[in-house]
């Protein structure tokens, strides 16, 4: 990522694989990539990649044939007014040498925002999933709706399975990553306008149906347990732990599919969340906010971040020396001593 214009080539920097489709002037036709907690390739397929490529070629052909037409002018992604490069982050410029990896860009962006006093909780949840709005796209296509969750924002707007998302806001959509990029840029918005088309081919009778999705509070939050950048989030957890195995579960008489995070050590001068809750070495965390799903330590952290902000009361249940206890404490203020990324 050394020297890359992050404003023009903005994508989810925690992704495993990413592609941009460009013209000779570096105008962006489409972004392709994406992943989630399921697997590095759960959002990718050969078929959807080919769909994106065909649609890019059609868009490029349109711009070549009739460059002055409104359709041609709207065929590319919005171009940023000014560039942004990794070395524009003072912390990165000061502390990083050599090859710069994608996830390190995201980590330095987080650390720099905290150092500048500009940190916002939305930065923890980049590139929200379409499922956050109730939309599941057909994996073999990329931006054709496969399912719409009942009572979701998408369902309330009238979106139905089979429709293709052609535009979101001012952005042409040719992949799921295009759509997620728009969601990323709408995390502070209250609504999103989509242009939809039914059927497999364009037609005058189907083109241009528009819907408005109302974006509820906190819609952009999701599972961040898979993200490499999670290690650089400005959160003081104050403890180390792990999800216990089958033998320890048997000894503690816990179900195999329930939450069981063992606190193995306490750390940090301020104590963070561990001190606020009153955790002790050896505690088994068996419930969070009254629920006990099976979670890894990273998934537990992700769920805490999804549920709470500084000042909110966190509630956990623990097993301590065979006794079940309820612990309550405030989620700590954002803070980190880190100024560099490994």
N, C-alpha and C positions, 0 to 999 in steps of 0.2 A: 504493500500500500504506500510505499515511499513516493511522495510527490504527486499522488493522485488527487484530483479535484473532488473533494468530498461533497461539495454542493451539487455538482453535476452528477457524480456517480454515488448517489446516496442509496444505500441498501441496508439490510439487516446484517450488521458486521459480525454477528455471531453465527451466521449461516456457514454450512459446510461447503457449499458450492454455489456460485453465482455467475450469471451471464448478463451482458448488456447487448442490445441490438441497436446499431448506430448507422447514421449515414456518414458521408465523407467529412461533414462539418461537426461531427460528434453530437448531433442531435439524437436524442434517445427515442427509439420507437417502442421499446419494451424492456422490462426487467424480468429475468427468469431465475428462480431459486427458491429458497425457503425451507424451513424445517420446523419441527415441534418436538415435544417431549417424547413422542412415540419412537422416532428413529431419525437418523440424518437424512433419509430419503423418503420419508412418509409424505412429503408434499411434491415429490418429483415423479415424472414418468416420461418415457420416450414419446408416448403419444401426445402428451400435453406440450412437450418441447416442440414437436413437429407442428402442432397447431399454432403455437406462437410464431414459429418461423414462417409458416405460410401466410399468416395474417400480416407479419412485418413486410414480407415481399409484396403483398397486395397494397399495403399502405405506401410503400416506397414507389411502386409503379404509379399509383395515383398522383403522388407529388411530382413525379417526373413528367407525367402527361399534362397535368393541369395545376401547376404550382400556385396559381393565384386564387384558386377556388377556396371557399370556406372549408370544405372537407379536407383539402390538402393542408391548410393552415392549422387545422385541429388534429392532424394525424400524428403529431409528436408530443412528447411530454413537455410540460412547461420548463423553460430554461432559466436557471437562477441568474439573478442580477449580477452577482459577484462571486468569484471562486473562494473556496475554503480548502486549505491544505493542512495535512497533519502537523506540520511545523508551525502552524498558526496557534497551536496549543502550547503555551509557555512550558508547562510541565513536561510535555513530550519532547520539546526541543532541548530542554535542559538535561533530561535523564535518559533518553533513548538513543541508542546507536545501533546501526546495522539494519537487518531486515525487519520491517514492521508488518506484523500479522493483522488480519482483519479485526479479530476480537480485541486486539490491543488498541485499535482506534476507538472502539466503543468504551473500553476501560479508561483510557485517557480522557475521553469526553466526559465521563462521569466524574473522574477525579478533578478535572479542571472546573467543571460546573460547581462542585462543592467548594473548591479553593476560592472561586470567584464570588461565592455567596449567591449563586444563581441556580442552585440545585432545586429540582422539582420532582415530585414523586412520579410523575408521568414518565420521566426518563428511565425508570426501572422496567417499564413495560413497552419496549419498542415494537413496532410492526405487529399490531394485534391480529389475531386470527379472525377470519370471516365468521367462524362459529360463535364469536362473541356477540354477533348481531343475529345469530340464528341461521346463518347460511352455510351450507356444506356444498362445496364445488365438486363436480365430477373429476376424479383424479386423472382420468384419461383425456380430459379436455382442458381443464385449468380454470375457465371462468364461466362454465355452464352450471347452473344451479341443479344440484342433485336432490337435496332435501332442504326443507325449511322447518325449523323447530317451531312447535306450537307456542303461541302467545309470545313469541320473540319479537324484537323490533322489526325484523324483516317480514314476519308474518303479518304484523299490524299494518305494514305499508302496502301489503297486497302482492308481494313477490311470490311466485309459484315455481315449483320444480319444472325444469326444462328450459327456462328462460336463460339467455346469456346476458351477462353484464357487458355492455358496449362502452360505457363511459361512467366514471365516478367523479363528480365535480367537473373539473376541466380536463381530466386525464383520460385518454383512450385506454381501455383495458384489453390486454391481449394475453394475460396470464394471471394466476392467483397472486403472484408477487407484485404485479402492478396494483391490484386491488388492495393488498396489504400496505403498500407504500402510501396510497391515498388514506387509508385508515390511520397510518402513522402520522400523517400530516393533519388529521382531523381530531386528534385526541383532546383538543380544547374546544371543539365545536359542539353545537347542540343538534345539528342535523346534517344529513348527507343526501345529495341529489344523485340518483342513478338513472341512467338510460338503459333500457332493457329491450331485448328482442326475443321473440319466441321462434321456435323452429330452427332448422339447421342452416338455412340459407337466408340471405337478405331479401326483403320484399317491402314494397311501399306500404302494404297494409300492416306490417309488423314493426317497421323501423320507428325508433324514436319515442317509445312509450316511456314516460318519466314517472318516477316515484320519489317520494321524500321519506327517508328513514329518520325518525326521531332518535337521537343518541342519548340514552339514559346516563345518569351519573355513574361514573366508574366503569363504564362498559369496556374500557380498554385494558382492564386488568386480566392477567392470565398466568399460566404456569411458566415460570422462568427457571425451573430447576435444572434444565439442560444447558443453560447459557454459561459459557466460559467466563463471561464478564460478571457473573454473580459474585465472584471472589473479590471484585473491586467495588461492590455496592457500599455506600457510606453507612453501614450498619454495624454497631458493636453488639455482637451476639453474646460475648462474654463466656462462652463455653465451647468445648469440643465434644463431639458425640458420634454415635453411629446407631443404625437400626439393628437391633439384636437378632440373633439367629434362633433356630428352632430349639436348641437345648436350653438357652436362657429363657425362652418363652415358656417352655414346659415348667421350668423351676418357678417362674413367676405366675404360672397358671393363666397365661394370656393366649388368646386365639391366634392362629397362624396368620390371619389376614387383618390384624388390628395394629394400631399405632404402638410402637415401642421403641423410643429413642433413649439410649442410655447416655447419661452425662458422665464423661470420663475425666474431664478436668475443667477447671475454671481458669479464665485468663483475662488479661486486660486490666489496666489501672482503674478505669471507670466502672468496670463490671457489666455495663450494658444491660441487655435484657435479662441475663442470668441473675444479676444482682437485684434488679427491679422485682423479679418474680421470687427471689429467695431460693434459687436452685442450689443444690449441693452435689458434690461429687458422688456418683453412684446412683443418683435419682434415675428412675425410669419414667419418661414422659409418655403417658398412655392416652391422653385426650387433649384436644385443642378445641376450644370454644364449644365443648359438648359433643364433639365428633371424634371418632377413632379410626380413620381410614389408614390402611397400610401405606406408610410413606418412608422414603429414604430421608437422610438428614437434609439433603438439598431440597427435596420436595416439601419437607416440613418448613424450611426457611421460606420457600416460595409461597406456601400457603399463609404463613404469618405475614409476609409482605403484601399479599393480596387482600388480607382482611384488615390490616391495621396501619395506622399512620402515627407519627409521634404524638404522645399524649393520650392515645386510646388505651383503654384497659384491656390487657391480654389475660385470658383465663386458660390455665392448663390444669390437668390432673396428673399426679405423679404417684408412683409407688416408692416409698422410702422405708427400707427395713421391713418390708411386708405390709406396711400401712398405706392406705390410699388417702392422699391429701389433695385439697384444692388450693392452688396458688394463683394469686392475682397481682398484677403490677402494670405500670404504665410502659407502653412502648417507648424506648428512648429516642432522644433527638438524633437526627442524622449526624453522623460524625465518622471520620476516618483519619488516621495518621499517615496513611499511604500517600506518597507523592510520585511514585513510580510504579511501573507494571513489570512483572517478571518476563 
